[in-house]
Amino acid sequence: MTVLKENWIFAENDLQKNNPVTYQLITKMKQISHDPVVVILIEEIDAKLENELSEYGPDKIITIKDNDLADGDDLEITNALANLIDQKGTPNTLIFPATVVGRSIAPRLQARLRTGLTADCLDLKFEDDLLVQTKPSYGDNIMCEIVIPNHRPQMVTARPNVFSSEKKINPNLKIESISDLQWKKDDQLVIESHVLPVKTTKDIKQAKRVVALGRGSKTEPAINVANDLKNKLHATIGVTRPLTDLDEFNIDDQIGQSGQTIAPDLLVNLGISGAVQYTSGISNAKIIVSANTDANAQIFKYSDYFFVGNATEFAKALEAIL
């Protein structure tokens, strides 16, 4: 792995306008970084958003010009960024704004790159190449300093409006345009084998496959179907907080902020809406498949594949195919 002496910032934009938080992150990184500050910008072919970004003094702007990708979903942008790193090399740091978009893309990319990620930072500083990340904990009452010493890039989401922005022209600015980056998702899920290894653990934190149940599947028939699917997948059952009231589940089975953080190869969500208390525990899952009757369910934003419809019927059909 080639590690670049560069610190990257993901430039967020919407409706052909840069989000001001990008200017704030450029200014902060220029203040603390001894290495080049590089802005990664995804935009439409005819857009010129790099002109405004250049006013804040980055050392380099890499523009990925692609009309479809500029309107792409979070997984497609994750694919593009991962492929860019494969092509260019691994930066020392990669900073995202702690916005809805940044909070969705950053953990997906972190899992892909197998590195560390600190969320919602309020301050940043360097000790040599090591990024010291300050974030609140315990209800914002305690400030923690976190480092990622052994993996690169050091990934961070930083809250908007905690850093100021300052215009400062960099006469040595370089702008590079890329128009042929691969990023499109596969159109189909290809099942390479129907034979799965047997379940090897009852500990949900160590499970390679998890079937997770939410409030929408809190019925005996739904739980029975989920157990059938679990058996066919050789998986472990996990639940959201409402299901820990049932006799068959407890806190050891709960996934999320007040439960367990999991990192399975496959996670199947049944009847889970996707509240942050749950999604905070699944960011390291490799493949996420979700079923929910609500077409606007938040869980779909975290899913690689999803089905809008009855989760129990979906589980029945999946179990039958397997």
C-alpha positions as CSV (number, residue, x, y, z in Angstrom):
1,M,0.0,0.0,0.0
2,T,1.4,3.4,-1.1
3,V,0.7,6.0,1.6
4,L,0.8,9.6,0.2
5,K,2.1,12.5,2.1
6,E,-1.2,14.2,1.4
7,N,-4.2,15.1,3.5
8,W,-7.5,14.8,1.6
9,I,-10.9,16.6,2.1
10,F,-14.1,15.4,0.5
11,A,-15.9,18.4,-1.0
12,E,-19.6,18.3,-0.4
13,N,-21.9,20.1,-2.9
14,D,-25.6,20.1,-3.8
15,L,-27.5,21.8,-6.6
16,Q,-24.3,23.1,-8.2
17,K,-23.2,24.8,-5.0
18,N,-20.4,24.0,-2.6
19,N,-21.4,23.4,1.0
20,P,-19.6,26.1,3.1
21,V,-18.3,23.4,5.5
22,T,-15.8,22.5,2.8
23,Y,-14.3,25.9,3.0
24,Q,-14.1,25.5,6.7
25,L,-12.3,22.2,6.5
26,I,-9.8,23.5,3.9
27,T,-8.9,26.5,6.1
28,K,-8.4,24.3,9.2
29,M,-6.3,21.7,7.4
30,K,-4.1,24.5,5.9
31,Q,-3.6,25.8,9.4
32,I,-2.4,22.5,10.9
33,S,-1.0,20.4,8.0
34,H,2.6,20.3,6.9
35,D,1.7,18.2,3.9
36,P,-0.3,19.2,0.8
37,V,-4.0,19.6,1.3
38,V,-6.0,18.0,-1.5
39,V,-9.7,18.5,-2.2
40,I,-11.6,15.7,-3.8
41,L,-14.5,17.2,-5.8
42,I,-17.2,15.3,-7.7
43,E,-19.2,17.5,-10.1
44,E,-20.9,17.6,-13.4
45,I,-18.8,17.9,-16.6
46,D,-19.7,21.6,-17.2
47,A,-19.6,22.7,-13.6
48,K,-16.7,24.9,-12.2
49,L,-17.1,24.4,-8.5
50,E,-13.3,24.2,-8.2
51,N,-13.1,27.9,-8.9
52,E,-14.7,28.8,-5.5
53,L,-12.8,26.1,-3.7
54,S,-9.5,27.5,-5.0
55,E,-10.1,30.8,-3.2
56,Y,-9.5,29.0,0.1
57,G,-5.9,27.9,-0.6
58,P,-5.8,24.2,-1.1
59,D,-2.6,22.8,-2.7
60,K,-4.5,20.6,-5.1
61,I,-8.0,19.9,-6.3
62,I,-8.9,16.6,-8.0
63,T,-12.1,17.0,-9.9
64,I,-14.1,13.9,-10.9
65,K,-16.3,15.1,-13.7
66,D,-19.2,12.8,-14.3
67,N,-22.8,13.9,-14.7
68,D,-24.2,10.6,-13.4
69,L,-21.9,10.3,-10.5
70,A,-22.6,13.9,-9.5
71,D,-26.2,12.7,-8.9
72,G,-25.1,9.3,-7.6
73,D,-26.1,7.6,-4.4
74,D,-23.9,7.1,-1.4
75,L,-22.7,3.7,-2.4
76,E,-21.8,4.9,-5.9
77,I,-19.8,7.8,-4.4
78,T,-18.1,5.3,-2.0
79,N,-17.1,3.1,-5.0
80,A,-15.7,6.2,-6.8
81,L,-13.6,7.2,-3.8
82,A,-12.3,3.7,-3.2
83,N,-11.3,3.4,-6.9
84,L,-9.6,6.8,-6.7
85,I,-7.5,5.7,-3.8
86,D,-6.6,2.4,-5.7
87,Q,-5.5,4.6,-8.6
88,K,-3.7,7.4,-6.8
89,G,-2.6,5.9,-3.5
90,T,-3.7,6.1,0.1
91,P,-3.7,9.6,1.7
92,N,-2.4,10.2,5.2
93,T,-5.9,11.5,6.2
94,L,-9.3,11.8,4.7
95,I,-11.7,14.3,6.1
96,F,-15.5,14.4,5.6
97,P,-18.0,16.9,6.9
98,A,-20.3,15.5,9.6
99,T,-23.4,16.1,7.5
100,V,-26.0,13.7,6.5
101,V,-24.0,12.9,3.3
102,G,-20.6,12.7,5.1
103,R,-21.9,10.6,7.9
104,S,-23.3,8.1,5.3
105,I,-20.3,7.9,2.9
106,A,-17.5,8.0,5.5
107,P,-18.3,4.7,7.3
108,R,-19.0,2.9,4.1
109,L,-15.5,3.9,2.8
110,Q,-13.9,3.2,6.2
111,A,-15.2,-0.4,6.1
112,R,-14.0,-0.8,2.5
113,L,-10.5,0.5,3.4
114,R,-10.3,-1.3,6.7
115,T,-9.1,1.7,8.6
116,G,-10.3,3.8,11.5
117,L,-12.9,6.6,11.6
118,T,-13.7,9.2,14.3
119,A,-17.1,10.8,14.0
120,D,-18.3,14.3,14.9
121,C,-14.9,15.9,15.7
122,L,-14.7,19.4,17.2
123,D,-11.0,19.9,16.8
124,L,-8.0,18.5,14.9
125,K,-4.2,18.8,15.2
126,F,-1.2,16.9,13.9
127,E,1.6,15.4,15.9
128,D,4.0,14.6,13.1
129,D,1.9,12.5,10.7
130,L,-0.5,11.4,13.4
131,L,-3.9,13.2,13.4
132,V,-5.2,13.9,16.9
133,Q,-8.9,14.0,16.7
134,T,-11.0,15.7,19.5
135,K,-14.6,14.7,19.9
136,P,-17.2,14.9,22.7
137,S,-18.4,11.9,24.7
138,Y,-20.8,11.3,27.5
139,G,-23.5,13.7,26.3
140,D,-20.8,16.2,25.2
141,N,-19.6,16.6,28.8
142,I,-16.1,15.1,28.2
143,M,-13.7,15.7,25.3
144,C,-11.7,12.7,24.1
145,E,-8.6,12.7,22.0
146,I,-8.5,9.8,19.5
147,V,-5.7,8.7,17.2
148,I,-5.4,6.0,14.5
149,P,-1.8,5.0,14.7
150,N,-1.6,1.8,12.7
151,H,-3.9,2.3,9.6
152,R,-4.2,4.8,6.8
153,P,-6.0,6.9,5.8
154,Q,-6.9,8.4,9.2
155,M,-10.6,9.1,8.6
156,V,-12.6,11.8,10.3
157,T,-16.0,13.5,10.1
158,A,-15.9,17.0,11.5
159,R,-18.9,19.0,12.5
160,P,-19.9,22.0,10.4
161,N,-19.3,25.6,11.8
162,V,-16.7,24.6,14.4
163,F,-13.9,26.0,12.2
164,S,-13.9,29.3,10.5
165,S,-13.2,29.8,6.8
166,E,-10.7,32.2,5.4
167,K,-10.0,33.0,1.8
168,K,-6.3,32.7,0.9
169,I,-5.1,32.3,-2.7
170,N,-2.5,29.6,-3.3
171,P,-0.3,30.5,-6.3
172,N,0.9,27.0,-6.5
173,L,-2.5,25.4,-6.7
174,K,-2.8,22.4,-9.0
175,I,-6.1,21.2,-10.5
176,E,-6.4,17.7,-11.9
177,S,-9.5,16.5,-13.8
178,I,-10.6,12.9,-14.0
179,S,-13.4,11.8,-16.3
180,D,-13.0,8.0,-16.7
181,L,-13.1,6.7,-13.1
182,Q,-15.0,3.5,-12.6
183,W,-17.8,3.7,-9.9
184,K,-21.0,2.0,-11.1
185,K,-22.6,-0.7,-9.0
186,D,-23.3,-4.2,-10.3
187,D,-26.8,-4.5,-11.7
188,Q,-27.3,-7.9,-10.1
189,L,-26.4,-9.7,-6.9
190,V,-24.5,-12.8,-8.0
191,I,-24.8,-15.8,-5.7
192,E,-21.5,-17.7,-6.1
193,S,-22.4,-20.6,-3.9
194,H,-25.5,-21.9,-2.0
195,V,-23.3,-23.7,0.5
196,L,-22.5,-21.7,3.6
197,P,-20.0,-22.6,6.4
198,V,-21.7,-23.7,9.6
199,K,-22.3,-21.2,12.4
200,T,-19.3,-21.1,14.6
201,T,-20.3,-18.7,17.4
202,K,-23.3,-17.6,19.5
203,D,-21.6,-14.2,20.1
204,I,-23.3,-11.7,17.8
205,K,-20.2,-9.5,17.9
206,Q,-18.2,-12.3,16.3
207,A,-20.9,-13.6,13.9
208,K,-20.1,-13.6,10.2
209,R,-23.8,-13.6,9.3
210,V,-26.6,-11.8,11.2
211,V,-30.4,-11.7,10.7
212,A,-31.6,-8.6,12.6
213,L,-35.2,-8.0,13.6
214,G,-36.8,-4.6,14.3
215,R,-40.1,-3.4,15.6
216,G,-41.8,-4.2,12.3
217,S,-41.0,-7.9,12.9
218,K,-42.0,-8.1,16.6
219,T,-44.6,-10.9,16.1
220,E,-44.3,-14.6,16.7
221,P,-44.8,-15.5,13.0
222,A,-42.2,-13.0,11.9
223,I,-39.7,-14.3,14.5
224,N,-40.4,-17.9,13.4
225,V,-39.7,-17.0,9.8
226,A,-36.5,-15.1,10.8
227,N,-35.3,-18.2,12.7
228,D,-35.9,-20.4,9.6
229,L,-33.8,-17.9,7.6
230,K,-31.2,-17.8,10.3
231,N,-30.9,-21.6,10.2
232,K,-30.6,-21.7,6.4
233,L,-27.9,-19.0,6.5
234,H,-26.1,-20.5,9.6
235,A,-26.5,-17.0,11.0
236,T,-27.0,-15.4,14.4
237,I,-30.2,-13.5,15.4
238,G,-29.9,-9.8,16.5
239,V,-32.5,-7.4,17.5
240,T,-33.3,-3.7,18.1
241,R,-34.1,-2.4,21.5
242,P,-38.0,-3.0,21.4
243,L,-37.5,-6.8,21.0
244,T,-35.3,-7.1,24.1
245,D,-38.7,-7.0,26.0
246,L,-39.4,-10.5,24.7
247,D,-38.4,-13.5,26.6
248,E,-36.2,-15.0,23.9
249,F,-34.0,-11.9,23.5
250,N,-31.8,-9.8,25.9
251,I,-29.2,-7.1,25.8
252,D,-26.5,-9.5,24.4
253,D,-28.7,-9.8,21.3
254,Q,-29.3,-6.1,20.9
255,I,-27.4,-4.2,18.1
256,G,-26.7,-0.5,18.3
257,Q,-25.7,2.3,20.5
258,S,-26.8,0.8,23.8
259,G,-26.1,-2.8,22.6
260,Q,-23.5,-4.5,20.5
261,T,-21.4,-3.2,17.6
262,I,-21.2,-5.9,14.9
263,A,-19.1,-6.4,11.7
264,P,-20.6,-9.4,9.9
265,D,-19.9,-10.4,6.3
266,L,-23.7,-10.3,5.7
267,L,-26.4,-8.5,7.6
268,V,-30.1,-9.0,6.8
269,N,-32.4,-6.4,8.4
270,L,-36.0,-7.3,8.7
271,G,-38.6,-4.6,9.7
272,I,-35.9,-2.2,10.9
273,S,-36.5,1.5,10.3
274,G,-32.8,2.6,10.7
275,A,-32.7,4.9,13.7
276,V,-29.2,6.2,14.5
277,Q,-29.3,4.2,17.8
278,Y,-29.2,1.1,15.6
279,T,-27.2,2.1,12.6
280,S,-24.3,3.2,14.9
281,G,-23.7,-0.4,15.5
282,I,-23.6,-1.7,11.9
283,S,-21.2,0.6,10.1
284,N,-18.6,-2.2,9.7
285,A,-21.0,-4.7,8.2
286,K,-19.6,-5.7,4.7
287,I,-22.9,-6.4,2.9
288,I,-26.3,-5.1,4.2
289,V,-29.6,-6.3,2.9
290,S,-32.8,-4.7,4.2
291,A,-36.5,-5.1,3.9
292,N,-39.1,-2.6,5.1
293,T,-42.6,-1.6,4.0
294,D,-41.6,2.1,4.2
295,A,-40.0,3.2,0.9
296,N,-38.4,6.1,2.8
297,A,-37.0,4.0,5.7
298,Q,-33.6,5.4,6.8
299,I,-32.1,1.9,6.8
300,F,-32.1,1.9,3.0
301,K,-29.4,4.6,3.1
302,Y,-27.1,2.2,4.8
303,S,-28.0,-0.8,2.7
304,D,-26.2,-2.3,-0.3
305,Y,-29.5,-4.0,-1.4
306,F,-33.0,-3.4,-0.2
307,F,-36.6,-4.5,-0.7
308,V,-39.7,-2.3,-0.2
309,G,-42.4,-4.6,1.1
310,N,-43.3,-7.0,3.8
311,A,-40.2,-8.1,5.6
312,T,-41.6,-11.5,6.6
313,E,-42.6,-12.3,3.1
314,F,-39.2,-11.2,1.9
315,A,-37.5,-13.5,4.5
316,K,-39.7,-16.4,3.4
317,A,-38.8,-15.9,-0.2
318,L,-35.1,-15.6,0.5
319,E,-35.1,-18.7,2.7
320,A,-36.9,-20.6,-0.1
321,I,-34.3,-19.6,-2.6
322,L,-31.5,-20.7,-0.3
